[in-house]
Amino acid sequence: MGGYVSADQPSIIDDPSIKSGFYGAPTVCVVFTPVSFLYGVPDAFCCAENMVLAASELGLASCIIARGEDTFDTLLGLELMKKWGIPEGWIARCFVTLGYCEGGYPSPKERRAGRIKIIEQEEIL
Ligand SMILES: Cc1cc2nc3c(=O)[nH]c(=O)nc-3n(C[C@H](O)[C@H](O)[C@H](O)COP(=O)(O)O)c2cc1C
């Protein structure tokens, strides 16, 4: 069971009537990294974050989608990687969907209390 990202922005894990993890977006970007690089996962998601920031600047809606590895670990996935010329030893990490928003954006969520703890230097030593 998942938890809602927000009440007015249900994700596929919360709402069984949503049939595509890409939410019908007209454009889906895939972020690949070398499989052997230790920081491939954080690098890919930093890249995705930069992509969604750039998309917002351009007036596009976007969503970062996880589980690139599982999505491409299929016959079709391997076939597509070959067709697209993805080098051997590279792996899909995540996706960024892009499109124009239909309707309104979800309302901003309230910040949760107690999620940031500031440790003063004298508490460490
Ligand atoms: C690392 C990461 C992975 C995410 N993976 C998914 C995903 O698989 N499916 C999805 O619908 N949204 C995914 N999202 C988007 C989040 O669900 C959410 O919409 C986005 O982070 C905005 O959150 P906020 O409303 O708290 O600002 C992901 C976001 C991040 C940062």
The ligand as a Gaussian input file, in Angstrom:
#p B3LYP/6-31G(d) Opt

LIG

0 1
 C       13.575000      10.272000      -6.313000
 C       12.150000      10.459000      -6.767000
 C       11.468000       9.383000      -7.321000
 C       10.145000       9.539000      -7.733000
 N        9.485000       8.495000      -8.286000
 C        8.186000       8.624000      -8.647000
 C        7.469000       7.536000      -9.234000
 O        8.004000       6.454000      -9.443000
 N        6.185000       7.737000      -9.581000
 C        5.566000       8.947000      -9.385000
 O        4.402000       9.087000      -9.705000
 N        6.224000       9.997000      -8.876000
 C        7.506000       9.864000      -8.503000
 N        8.197000      10.942000      -8.009000
 C        7.503000      12.243000      -7.900000
 C        6.939000      12.418000      -6.528000
 O        5.921000      11.473000      -6.329000
 C        6.343000      13.835000      -6.355000
 O        5.337000      14.054000      -7.273000
 C        7.363000      14.911000      -6.521000
 O        8.522000      14.569000      -5.808000
 C        6.800000      16.243000      -6.005000
 O        6.587000      16.105000      -4.634000
 P        6.013000      17.257000      -3.718000
 O        4.588000      17.410000      -4.105000
 O        6.178000      16.697000      -2.330000
 O        6.832000      18.462000      -3.984000
 C        9.514000      10.811000      -7.582000
 C       10.220000      11.887000      -7.037000
 C       11.521000      11.725000      -6.643000
 C       12.260000      12.928000      -6.081000

